[in-house]
């Protein structure tokens, strides 16, 4: 049976088995929950969310004044005469007597006063919009034209002066070329009725409008704002948008994870392993239906939202990464309880890496490490280049390929049905890639293959420490980067120490340290030059990849780190791995701090 035929057979069998397995219990429940979710969403969109109804009590002595807060369901308005309201003023958050506003001196009273101010502004806007001469009420209209930021964030980081010195006595004279500014047309390209409708919609303040408007495309009237409507854009709007795409993808990958886990529960996968089908065909065949479903779901959401189909390209490596991680987690967990714990931990890290950089889209080059930034750029109409696509997705493609390879190598009976602890099983995955006939070549390749994972974790730490004030953020980045690299370089030695303790002789340790250091440096340089050139130009990237300036110095550093960790393993066995890793990380951190302080000073 050919590979393609085997994959097709396994894929058809996986779909039929999944439908049969889930059809009796899960599918009716999932269908019911989906229908309920659609109904609740439609009801909430139609009638709104009423959790804040009647939150503030307001006493009013004039029915005309009550019209101001009548549309706001947060206020429970009470009409009464002035003396009665004043006597019971402590029972209200706000009291309005003869046009004078009295708010309770509490947090709730101050919040109610702020809400009343906004309601009054909305009321005034509605009154002004109803005036016969709209432009007398709103004489100034601002035409918003968004331009991509061209700020050079690398100028100050490289020591270039971008402004006048603090003690300058004269203002700086412009030295750049003078360009003529095109005078905007004096006539409004939209009608007065459209502007009135725009003002009415802006006053409604529906909380979902700003999200749906970005996806569906703003009409021409949304370009125009009155000065009171100008506000800085919320950075988290983009996160809400991309969450709509990512959540169904990750949710679908969980079914693939459970499918792999079901093969291990009760040794159900023994029959599958006994067939004359290669492990690669089994894994690809089992993953193919879920990959297709995830791609179709993403395409359906894209078409429904009216977004360009090109946003599917950045989502493909994310889908592969979710499936590859689901494969490894499903093969490593011993029970569904352990599976839930590991999957939640992974989802926290993955969503942090994917979502946090998106906040800085169009603001800082750090955002390019996430493929979701490309989704945001495409939705906004800015698009992305081939180079930006490579920068954002190369790590996801590389890690997915390596994880699928590790799962394929370990997809055999003695590994699949093992009941060893979680850490031991992950060590087994690493040991599975080390050949007994050519261990040093395997260690060289293994150290190179860890580079994508190292960069991903370091990029995550970069995002986490990005907003911490300097120099603390630089110190934290230096220490964390050193620990991550030393851990990645030493996992091969640790796996060999578990499987073949007699291998770690002083001679073999020297050879292993040399090949690991060389492989790590080669992979570091190759992937760095291929993908992360923009990131490393910033000062934060310089800290993460500080040891790449001179080749022979980082090579000696990598070899020394492996020798320190390996020496602890030789002397004290597996119990010495933790102290050895800490010692190697300290040496690596001191090396980085030495060069960092020299660069800063």
Secondary structure as a PSIPRED ss2 file (coil, helix, strand):
# PSIPRED VFORMAT (PSIPRED V4.0)

   1 X C   1.000  0.000  0.000
   2 X C   1.000  0.000  0.000
   3 X H   0.000  1.000  0.000
   4 X H   0.000  1.000  0.000
   5 X H   0.000  1.000  0.000
   6 X H   0.000  1.000  0.000
   7 X H   0.000  1.000  0.000
   8 X H   0.000  1.000  0.000
   9 X H   0.000  1.000  0.000
  10 X H   0.000  1.000  0.000
  11 X H   0.000  1.000  0.000
  12 X H   0.000  1.000  0.000
  13 X H   0.000  1.000  0.000
  14 X H   0.000  1.000  0.000
  15 X H   0.000  1.000  0.000
  16 X H   0.000  1.000  0.000
  17 X H   0.000  1.000  0.000
  18 X H   0.000  1.000  0.000
  19 X H   0.000  1.000  0.000
  20 X H   0.000  1.000  0.000
  21 X H   0.000  1.000  0.000
  22 X H   0.000  1.000  0.000
  23 X H   0.000  1.000  0.000
  24 X C   1.000  0.000  0.000
  25 X C   1.000  0.000  0.000
  26 X H   0.000  1.000  0.000
  27 X H   0.000  1.000  0.000
  28 X H   0.000  1.000  0.000
  29 X H   0.000  1.000  0.000
  30 X H   0.000  1.000  0.000
  31 X H   0.000  1.000  0.000
  32 X H   0.000  1.000  0.000
  33 X H   0.000  1.000  0.000
  34 X H   0.000  1.000  0.000
  35 X H   0.000  1.000  0.000
  36 X H   0.000  1.000  0.000
  37 X H   0.000  1.000  0.000
  38 X H   0.000  1.000  0.000
  39 X H   0.000  1.000  0.000
  40 X H   0.000  1.000  0.000
  41 X H   0.000  1.000  0.000
  42 X H   0.000  1.000  0.000
  43 X H   0.000  1.000  0.000
  44 X H   0.000  1.000  0.000
  45 X H   0.000  1.000  0.000
  46 X H   0.000  1.000  0.000
  47 X H   0.000  1.000  0.000
  48 X C   1.000  0.000  0.000
  49 X C   1.000  0.000  0.000
  50 X C   1.000  0.000  0.000
  51 X C   1.000  0.000  0.000
  52 X C   1.000  0.000  0.000
  53 X C   1.000  0.000  0.000
  54 X C   1.000  0.000  0.000
  55 X C   1.000  0.000  0.000
  56 X E   0.000  0.000  1.000
  57 X E   0.000  0.000  1.000
  58 X E   0.000  0.000  1.000
  59 X E   0.000  0.000  1.000
  60 X E   0.000  0.000  1.000
  61 X C   1.000  0.000  0.000
  62 X C   1.000  0.000  0.000
  63 X H   0.000  1.000  0.000
  64 X H   0.000  1.000  0.000
  65 X H   0.000  1.000  0.000
  66 X H   0.000  1.000  0.000
  67 X H   0.000  1.000  0.000
  68 X H   0.000  1.000  0.000
  69 X H   0.000  1.000  0.000
  70 X H   0.000  1.000  0.000
  71 X C   1.000  0.000  0.000
  72 X C   1.000  0.000  0.000
  73 X C   1.000  0.000  0.000
  74 X C   1.000  0.000  0.000
  75 X E   0.000  0.000  1.000
  76 X E   0.000  0.000  1.000
  77 X E   0.000  0.000  1.000
  78 X E   0.000  0.000  1.000
  79 X E   0.000  0.000  1.000
  80 X C   1.000  0.000  0.000
  81 X C   1.000  0.000  0.000
  82 X H   0.000  1.000  0.000
  83 X H   0.000  1.000  0.000
  84 X H   0.000  1.000  0.000
  85 X H   0.000  1.000  0.000
  86 X H   0.000  1.000  0.000
  87 X H   0.000  1.000  0.000
  88 X C   1.000  0.000  0.000
  89 X H   0.000  1.000  0.000
  90 X H   0.000  1.000  0.000
  91 X H   0.000  1.000  0.000
  92 X C   1.000  0.000  0.000
  93 X C   1.000  0.000  0.000
  94 X E   0.000  0.000  1.000
  95 X E   0.000  0.000  1.000
  96 X E   0.000  0.000  1.000
  97 X E   0.000  0.000  1.000
  98 X C   1.000  0.000  0.000
  99 X C   1.000  0.000  0.000
 100 X E   0.000  0.000  1.000
 101 X E   0.000  0.000  1.000
 102 X E   0.000  0.000  1.000
 103 X E   0.000  0.000  1.000
 104 X C   1.000  0.000  0.000
 105 X C   1.000  0.000  0.000
 106 X C   1.000  0.000  0.000
 107 X H   0.000  1.000  0.000
 108 X H   0.000  1.000  0.000
 109 X H   0.000  1.000  0.000
 110 X H   0.000  1.000  0.000
 111 X H   0.000  1.000  0.000
 112 X H   0.000  1.000  0.000
 113 X H   0.000  1.000  0.000
 114 X H   0.000  1.000  0.000
 115 X H   0.000  1.000  0.000
 116 X H   0.000  1.000  0.000
 117 X H   0.000  1.000  0.000
 118 X H   0.000  1.000  0.000
 119 X H   0.000  1.000  0.000
 120 X H   0.000  1.000  0.000
 121 X H   0.000  1.000  0.000
 122 X H   0.000  1.000  0.000
 123 X H   0.000  1.000  0.000
 124 X H   0.000  1.000  0.000
 125 X H   0.000  1.000  0.000
 126 X H   0.000  1.000  0.000
 127 X H   0.000  1.000  0.000
 128 X H   0.000  1.000  0.000
 129 X H   0.000  1.000  0.000
 130 X C   1.000  0.000  0.000
 131 X C   1.000  0.000  0.000
 132 X C   1.000  0.000  0.000
 133 X C   1.000  0.000  0.000
 134 X H   0.000  1.000  0.000
 135 X H   0.000  1.000  0.000
 136 X H   0.000  1.000  0.000
 137 X H   0.000  1.000  0.000
 138 X C   1.000  0.000  0.000
 139 X C   1.000  0.000  0.000
 140 X C   1.000  0.000  0.000
 141 X C   1.000  0.000  0.000
 142 X E   0.000  0.000  1.000
 143 X E   0.000  0.000  1.000
 144 X C   1.000  0.000  0.000
 145 X C   1.000  0.000  0.000
 146 X C   1.000  0.000  0.000
 147 X C   1.000  0.000  0.000
 148 X C   1.000  0.000  0.000
 149 X C   1.000  0.000  0.000
 150 X C   1.000  0.000  0.000
 151 X C   1.000  0.000  0.000
 152 X C   1.000  0.000  0.000
 153 X C   1.000  0.000  0.000
 154 X C   1.000  0.000  0.000
 155 X C   1.000  0.000  0.000
 156 X H   0.000  1.000  0.000
 157 X H   0.000  1.000  0.000
 158 X H   0.000  1.000  0.000
 159 X C   1.000  0.000  0.000
 160 X C   1.000  0.000  0.000
 161 X C   1.000  0.000  0.000
 162 X C   1.000  0.000  0.000
 163 X C   1.000  0.000  0.000
 164 X C   1.000  0.000  0.000
 165 X C   1.000  0.000  0.000
 166 X C   1.000  0.000  0.000
 167 X C   1.000  0.000  0.000
 168 X C   1.000  0.000  0.000
 169 X C   1.000  0.000  0.000
 170 X C   1.000  0.000  0.000
 171 X C   1.000  0.000  0.000
 172 X C   1.000  0.000  0.000
 173 X C   1.000  0.000  0.000
 174 X C   1.000  0.000  0.000
 175 X C   1.000  0.000  0.000
 176 X C   1.000  0.000  0.000
 177 X C   1.000  0.000  0.000
 178 X C   1.000  0.000  0.000
 179 X C   1.000  0.000  0.000
 180 X C   1.000  0.000  0.000
 181 X C   1.000  0.000  0.000
 182 X C   1.000  0.000  0.000
 183 X C   1.000  0.000  0.000
 184 X C   1.000  0.000  0.000
 185 X C   1.000  0.000  0.000
 186 X C   1.000  0.000  0.000
 187 X C   1.000  0.000  0.000
 188 X C   1.000  0.000  0.000
 189 X C   1.000  0.000  0.000
 190 X C   1.000  0.000  0.000
 191 X C   1.000  0.000  0.000
 192 X H   0.000  1.000  0.000
 193 X H   0.000  1.000  0.000
 194 X H   0.000  1.000  0.000
 195 X H   0.000  1.000  0.000
 196 X H   0.000  1.000  0.000
 197 X H   0.000  1.000  0.000
 198 X H   0.000  1.000  0.000
 199 X H   0.000  1.000  0.000
 200 X H   0.000  1.000  0.000
 201 X H   0.000  1.000  0.000
 202 X H   0.000  1.000  0.000
 203 X H   0.000  1.000  0.000
 204 X H   0.000  1.000  0.000
 205 X C   1.000  0.000  0.000
 206 X C   1.000  0.000  0.000
 207 X C   1.000  0.000  0.000
 208 X C   1.000  0.000  0.000
 209 X H   0.000  1.000  0.000
 210 X H   0.000  1.000  0.000
 211 X H   0.000  1.000  0.000
 212 X H   0.000  1.000  0.000
 213 X H   0.000  1.000  0.000
 214 X H   0.000  1.000  0.000
 215 X H   0.000  1.000  0.000
 216 X H   0.000  1.000  0.000
 217 X C   1.000  0.000  0.000
 218 X C   1.000  0.000  0.000
 219 X C   1.000  0.000  0.000
 220 X H   0.000  1.000  0.000
 221 X H   0.000  1.000  0.000
 222 X H   0.000  1.000  0.000
 223 X H   0.000  1.000  0.000
 224 X E   0.000  0.000  1.000
 225 X E   0.000  0.000  1.000
 226 X C   1.000  0.000  0.000
 227 X H   0.000  1.000  0.000
 228 X H   0.000  1.000  0.000
 229 X H   0.000  1.000  0.000
 230 X C   1.000  0.000  0.000
 231 X C   1.000  0.000  0.000
 232 X C   1.000  0.000  0.000
 233 X C   1.000  0.000  0.000
 234 X C   1.000  0.000  0.000
 235 X C   1.000  0.000  0.000
 236 X C   1.000  0.000  0.000
 237 X H   0.000  1.000  0.000
 238 X H   0.000  1.000  0.000
 239 X H   0.000  1.000  0.000
 240 X H   0.000  1.000  0.000
 241 X H   0.000  1.000  0.000
 242 X H   0.000  1.000  0.000
 243 X H   0.000  1.000  0.000
 244 X H   0.000  1.000  0.000
 245 X H   0.000  1.000  0.000
 246 X H   0.000  1.000  0.000
 247 X H   0.000  1.000  0.000
 248 X H   0.000  1.000  0.000
 249 X H   0.000  1.000  0.000
 250 X H   0.000  1.000  0.000
 251 X H   0.000  1.000  0.000
 252 X H   0.000  1.000  0.000
 253 X H   0.000  1.000  0.000
 254 X H   0.000  1.000  0.000
 255 X H   0.000  1.000  0.000
 256 X H   0.000  1.000  0.000
 257 X H   0.000  1.000  0.000
 258 X H   0.000  1.000  0.000
 259 X H   0.000  1.000  0.000
 260 X H   0.000  1.000  0.000
 261 X H   0.000  1.000  0.000
 262 X H   0.000  1.000  0.000
 263 X H   0.000  1.000  0.000
 264 X H   0.000  1.000  0.000
 265 X H   0.000  1.000  0.000
 266 X H   0.000  1.000  0.000
 267 X H   0.000  1.000  0.000
 268 X C   1.000  0.000  0.000
 269 X C   1.000  0.000  0.000
 270 X H   0.000  1.000  0.000
 271 X H   0.000  1.000  0.000
 272 X H   0.000  1.000  0.000
 273 X H   0.000  1.000  0.000
 274 X C   1.000  0.000  0.000
 275 X C   1.000  0.000  0.000
 276 X C   1.000  0.000  0.000
 277 X C   1.000  0.000  0.000
 278 X C   1.000  0.000  0.000
 279 X H   0.000  1.000  0.000
 280 X H   0.000  1.000  0.000
 281 X H   0.000  1.000  0.000
 282 X H   0.000  1.000  0.000
 283 X H   0.000  1.000  0.000
 284 X H   0.000  1.000  0.000
 285 X H   0.000  1.000  0.000
 286 X H   0.000  1.000  0.000
 287 X H   0.000  1.000  0.000
 288 X H   0.000  1.000  0.000
 289 X H   0.000  1.000  0.000
 290 X H   0.000  1.000  0.000
 291 X H   0.000  1.000  0.000
 292 X H   0.000  1.000  0.000
 293 X H   0.000  1.000  0.000
 294 X H   0.000  1.000  0.000
 295 X H   0.000  1.000  0.000
 296 X H   0.000  1.000  0.000
 297 X H   0.000  1.000  0.000
 298 X H   0.000  1.000  0.000
 299 X H   0.000  1.000  0.000
 300 X H   0.000  1.000  0.000
 301 X H   0.000  1.000  0.000
 302 X H   0.000  1.000  0.000
 303 X H   0.000  1.000  0.000
 304 X H   0.000  1.000  0.000
 305 X H   0.000  1.000  0.000
 306 X C   1.000  0.000  0.000
 307 X C   1.000  0.000  0.000
 308 X C   1.000  0.000  0.000
 309 X C   1.000  0.000  0.000
 310 X C   1.000  0.000  0.000
 311 X H   0.000  1.000  0.000
 312 X H   0.000  1.000  0.000
 313 X H   0.000  1.000  0.000
 314 X H   0.000  1.000  0.000
 315 X H   0.000  1.000  0.000
 316 X H   0.000  1.000  0.000
 317 X H   0.000  1.000  0.000
 318 X H   0.000  1.000  0.000
 319 X H   0.000  1.000  0.000
 320 X H   0.000  1.000  0.000
 321 X H   0.000  1.000  0.000
 322 X H   0.000  1.000  0.000
 323 X H   0.000  1.000  0.000
 324 X H   0.000  1.000  0.000
 325 X H   0.000  1.000  0.000
 326 X H   0.000  1.000  0.000
 327 X H   0.000  1.000  0.000
 328 X H   0.000  1.000  0.000
 329 X H   0.000  1.000  0.000
 330 X H   0.000  1.000  0.000
 331 X H   0.000  1.000  0.000
 332 X H   0.000  1.000  0.000
 333 X C   1.000  0.000  0.000
 334 X C   1.000  0.000  0.000
 335 X C   1.000  0.000  0.000
 336 X H   0.000  1.000  0.000
 337 X H   0.000  1.000  0.000
 338 X H   0.000  1.000  0.000
 339 X H   0.000  1.000  0.000
 340 X H   0.000  1.000  0.000
 341 X H   0.000  1.000  0.000
 342 X H   0.000  1.000  0.000
 343 X H   0.000  1.000  0.000
 344 X H   0.000  1.000  0.000
 345 X H   0.000  1.000  0.000
 346 X H   0.000  1.000  0.000
 347 X H   0.000  1.000  0.000
 348 X H   0.000  1.000  0.000
 349 X H   0.000  1.000  0.000
 350 X H   0.000  1.000  0.000
 351 X H   0.000  1.000  0.000
 352 X H   0.000  1.000  0.000
 353 X H   0.000  1.000  0.000
 354 X H   0.000  1.000  0.000
 355 X H   0.000  1.000  0.000
 356 X H   0.000  1.000  0.000
 357 X H   0.000  1.000  0.000
 358 X H   0.000  1.000  0.000
 359 X H   0.000  1.000  0.000
 360 X H   0.000  1.000  0.000
 361 X C   1.000  0.000  0.000
 362 X C   1.000  0.000  0.000
 363 X C   1.000  0.000  0.000
 364 X C   1.000  0.000  0.000
 365 X H   0.000  1.000  0.000
 366 X H   0.000  1.000  0.000
 367 X H   0.000  1.000  0.000
 368 X H   0.000  1.000  0.000
 369 X H   0.000  1.000  0.000
 370 X C   1.000  0.000  0.000
 371 X H   0.000  1.000  0.000
 372 X H   0.000  1.000  0.000
 373 X H   0.000  1.000  0.000
 374 X H   0.000  1.000  0.000
 375 X H   0.000  1.000  0.000
 376 X H   0.000  1.000  0.000
 377 X H   0.000  1.000  0.000
 378 X H   0.000  1.000  0.000
 379 X H   0.000  1.000  0.000
 380 X H   0.000  1.000  0.000
 381 X C   1.000  0.000  0.000
 382 X C   1.000  0.000  0.000
 383 X C   1.000  0.000  0.000
 384 X C   1.000  0.000  0.000
 385 X C   1.000  0.000  0.000
 386 X H   0.000  1.000  0.000
 387 X H   0.000  1.000  0.000
 388 X H   0.000  1.000  0.000
 389 X H   0.000  1.000  0.000
 390 X H   0.000  1.000  0.000
 391 X H   0.000  1.000  0.000
 392 X H   0.000  1.000  0.000
 393 X H   0.000  1.000  0.000
 394 X H   0.000  1.000  0.000
 395 X H   0.000  1.000  0.000
 396 X H   0.000  1.000  0.000
 397 X H   0.000  1.000  0.000
 398 X H   0.000  1.000  0.000
 399 X H   0.000  1.000  0.000
 400 X H   0.000  1.000  0.000
 401 X H   0.000  1.000  0.000
 402 X H   0.000  1.000  0.000
 403 X H   0.000  1.000  0.000
 404 X H   0.000  1.000  0.000
 405 X H   0.000  1.000  0.000
 406 X H   0.000  1.000  0.000
 407 X H   0.000  1.000  0.000
 408 X H   0.000  1.000  0.000
 409 X H   0.000  1.000  0.000
 410 X H   0.000  1.000  0.000
 411 X C   1.000  0.000  0.000
 412 X C   1.000  0.000  0.000
 413 X H   0.000  1.000  0.000
 414 X H   0.000  1.000  0.000
 415 X H   0.000  1.000  0.000
 416 X H   0.000  1.000  0.000
 417 X C   1.000  0.000  0.000
 418 X C   1.000  0.000  0.000
 419 X C   1.000  0.000  0.000
 420 X C   1.000  0.000  0.000
 421 X C   1.000  0.000  0.000
 422 X H   0.000  1.000  0.000
 423 X H   0.000  1.000  0.000
 424 X H   0.000  1.000  0.000
 425 X H   0.000  1.000  0.000
 426 X H   0.000  1.000  0.000
 427 X H   0.000  1.000  0.000
 428 X H   0.000  1.000  0.000
 429 X H   0.000  1.000  0.000
 430 X H   0.000  1.000  0.000
 431 X H   0.000  1.000  0.000
 432 X H   0.000  1.000  0.000
 433 X C   1.000  0.000  0.000
 434 X C   1.000  0.000  0.000
 435 X C   1.000  0.000  0.000
 436 X C   1.000  0.000  0.000
 437 X C   1.000  0.000  0.000
 438 X C   1.000  0.000  0.000
 439 X H   0.000  1.000  0.000
 440 X H   0.000  1.000  0.000
 441 X H   0.000  1.000  0.000
 442 X H   0.000  1.000  0.000
 443 X H   0.000  1.000  0.000
 444 X H   0.000  1.000  0.000
 445 X H   0.000  1.000  0.000
 446 X H   0.000  1.000  0.000
 447 X H   0.000  1.000  0.000
 448 X H   0.000  1.000  0.000
 449 X H   0.000  1.000  0.000
 450 X C   1.000  0.000  0.000
 451 X H   0.000  1.000  0.000
 452 X H   0.000  1.000  0.000
 453 X H   0.000  1.000  0.000
 454 X H   0.000  1.000  0.000
 455 X H   0.000  1.000  0.000
 456 X H   0.000  1.000  0.000
 457 X H   0.000  1.000  0.000
 458 X H   0.000  1.000  0.000
 459 X H   0.000  1.000  0.000
 460 X H   0.000  1.000  0.000
 461 X H   0.000  1.000  0.000
 462 X H   0.000  1.000  0.000
 463 X H   0.000  1.000  0.000
 464 X H   0.000  1.000  0.000
 465 X C   1.000  0.000  0.000
 466 X C   1.000  0.000  0.000
 467 X C   1.000  0.000  0.000
 468 X C   1.000  0.000  0.000
 469 X C   1.000  0.000  0.000
 470 X C   1.000  0.000  0.000
 471 X C   1.000  0.000  0.000
 472 X H   0.000  1.000  0.000
 473 X H   0.000  1.000  0.000
 474 X H   0.000  1.000  0.000
 475 X H   0.000  1.000  0.000
 476 X H   0.000  1.000  0.000
 477 X H   0.000  1.000  0.000
 478 X H   0.000  1.000  0.000
 479 X H   0.000  1.000  0.000
 480 X H   0.000  1.000  0.000
 481 X H   0.000  1.000  0.000
 482 X H   0.000  1.000  0.000
 483 X H   0.000  1.000  0.000
 484 X H   0.000  1.000  0.000
 485 X H   0.000  1.000  0.000
 486 X H   0.000  1.000  0.000
 487 X H   0.000  1.000  0.000
 488 X H   0.000  1.000  0.000
 489 X H   0.000  1.000  0.000
 490 X H   0.000  1.000  0.000
 491 X H   0.000  1.000  0.000
 492 X H   0.000  1.000  0.000
 493 X H   0.000  1.000  0.000
 494 X H   0.000  1.000  0.000
 495 X H   0.000  1.000  0.000
 496 X H   0.000  1.000  0.000
 497 X H   0.000  1.000  0.000
 498 X H   0.000  1.000  0.000
 499 X H   0.000  1.000  0.000
 500 X C   1.000  0.000  0.000
 501 X H   0.000  1.000  0.000
 502 X H   0.000  1.000  0.000
 503 X H   0.000  1.000  0.000
 504 X C   1.000  0.000  0.000
 505 X C   1.000  0.000  0.000
 506 X H   0.000  1.000  0.000
 507 X H   0.000  1.000  0.000
 508 X H   0.000  1.000  0.000
 509 X H   0.000  1.000  0.000
 510 X H   0.000  1.000  0.000
 511 X H   0.000  1.000  0.000
 512 X H   0.000  1.000  0.000
 513 X H   0.000  1.000  0.000
 514 X H   0.000  1.000  0.000
 515 X H   0.000  1.000  0.000
 516 X H   0.000  1.000  0.000
 517 X H   0.000  1.000  0.000
 518 X H   0.000  1.000  0.000
 519 X H   0.000  1.000  0.000
 520 X H   0.000  1.000  0.000
 521 X H   0.000  1.000  0.000
 522 X H   0.000  1.000  0.000
 523 X H   0.000  1.000  0.000
 524 X H   0.000  1.000  0.000
 525 X H   0.000  1.000  0.000
 526 X H   0.000  1.000  0.000
 527 X H   0.000  1.000  0.000
 528 X H   0.000  1.000  0.000
 529 X H   0.000  1.000  0.000
 530 X H   0.000  1.000  0.000
 531 X H   0.000  1.000  0.000
 532 X C   1.000  0.000  0.000
 533 X H   0.000  1.000  0.000
 534 X H   0.000  1.000  0.000
 535 X H   0.000  1.000  0.000
 536 X H   0.000  1.000  0.000
 537 X C   1.000  0.000  0.000
 538 X C   1.000  0.000  0.000
 539 X H   0.000  1.000  0.000
 540 X H   0.000  1.000  0.000
 541 X H   0.000  1.000  0.000
 542 X H   0.000  1.000  0.000
 543 X H   0.000  1.000  0.000
 544 X H   0.000  1.000  0.000
 545 X C   1.000  0.000  0.000
 546 X H   0.000  1.000  0.000
 547 X H   0.000  1.000  0.000
 548 X H   0.000  1.000  0.000
 549 X C   1.000  0.000  0.000
 550 X C   1.000  0.000  0.000
 551 X H   0.000  1.000  0.000
 552 X H   0.000  1.000  0.000
 553 X H   0.000  1.000  0.000
 554 X H   0.000  1.000  0.000
 555 X H   0.000  1.000  0.000
 556 X H   0.000  1.000  0.000
 557 X H   0.000  1.000  0.000
 558 X H   0.000  1.000  0.000
 559 X H   0.000  1.000  0.000
 560 X H   0.000  1.000  0.000
 561 X H   0.000  1.000  0.000
 562 X H   0.000  1.000  0.000
 563 X H   0.000  1.000  0.000
 564 X H   0.000  1.000  0.000
 565 X H   0.000  1.000  0.000
 566 X H   0.000  1.000  0.000
 567 X H   0.000  1.000  0.000
 568 X H   0.000  1.000  0.000
 569 X H   0.000  1.000  0.000
 570 X H   0.000  1.000  0.000
 571 X H   0.000  1.000  0.000
 572 X H   0.000  1.000  0.000
 573 X H   0.000  1.000  0.000
 574 X H   0.000  1.000  0.000
 575 X H   0.000  1.000  0.000
 576 X H   0.000  1.000  0.000
 577 X H   0.000  1.000  0.000
 578 X H   0.000  1.000  0.000
 579 X H   0.000  1.000  0.000
 580 X H   0.000  1.000  0.000
 581 X H   0.000  1.000  0.000
 582 X H   0.000  1.000  0.000
 583 X H   0.000  1.000  0.000
 584 X H   0.000  1.000  0.000
 585 X H   0.000  1.000  0.000
 586 X H   0.000  1.000  0.000
 587 X H   0.000  1.000  0.000
 588 X H   0.000  1.000  0.000
 589 X H   0.000  1.000  0.000
 590 X H   0.000  1.000  0.000
 591 X H   0.000  1.000  0.000
 592 X H   0.000  1.000  0.000
 593 X H   0.000  1.000  0.000
 594 X H   0.000  1.000  0.000
 595 X H   0.000  1.000  0.000
 596 X H   0.000  1.000  0.000
 597 X H   0.000  1.000  0.000
 598 X H   0.000  1.000  0.000
 599 X H   0.000  1.000  0.000
 600 X H   0.000  1.000  0.000
 601 X C   1.000  0.000  0.000
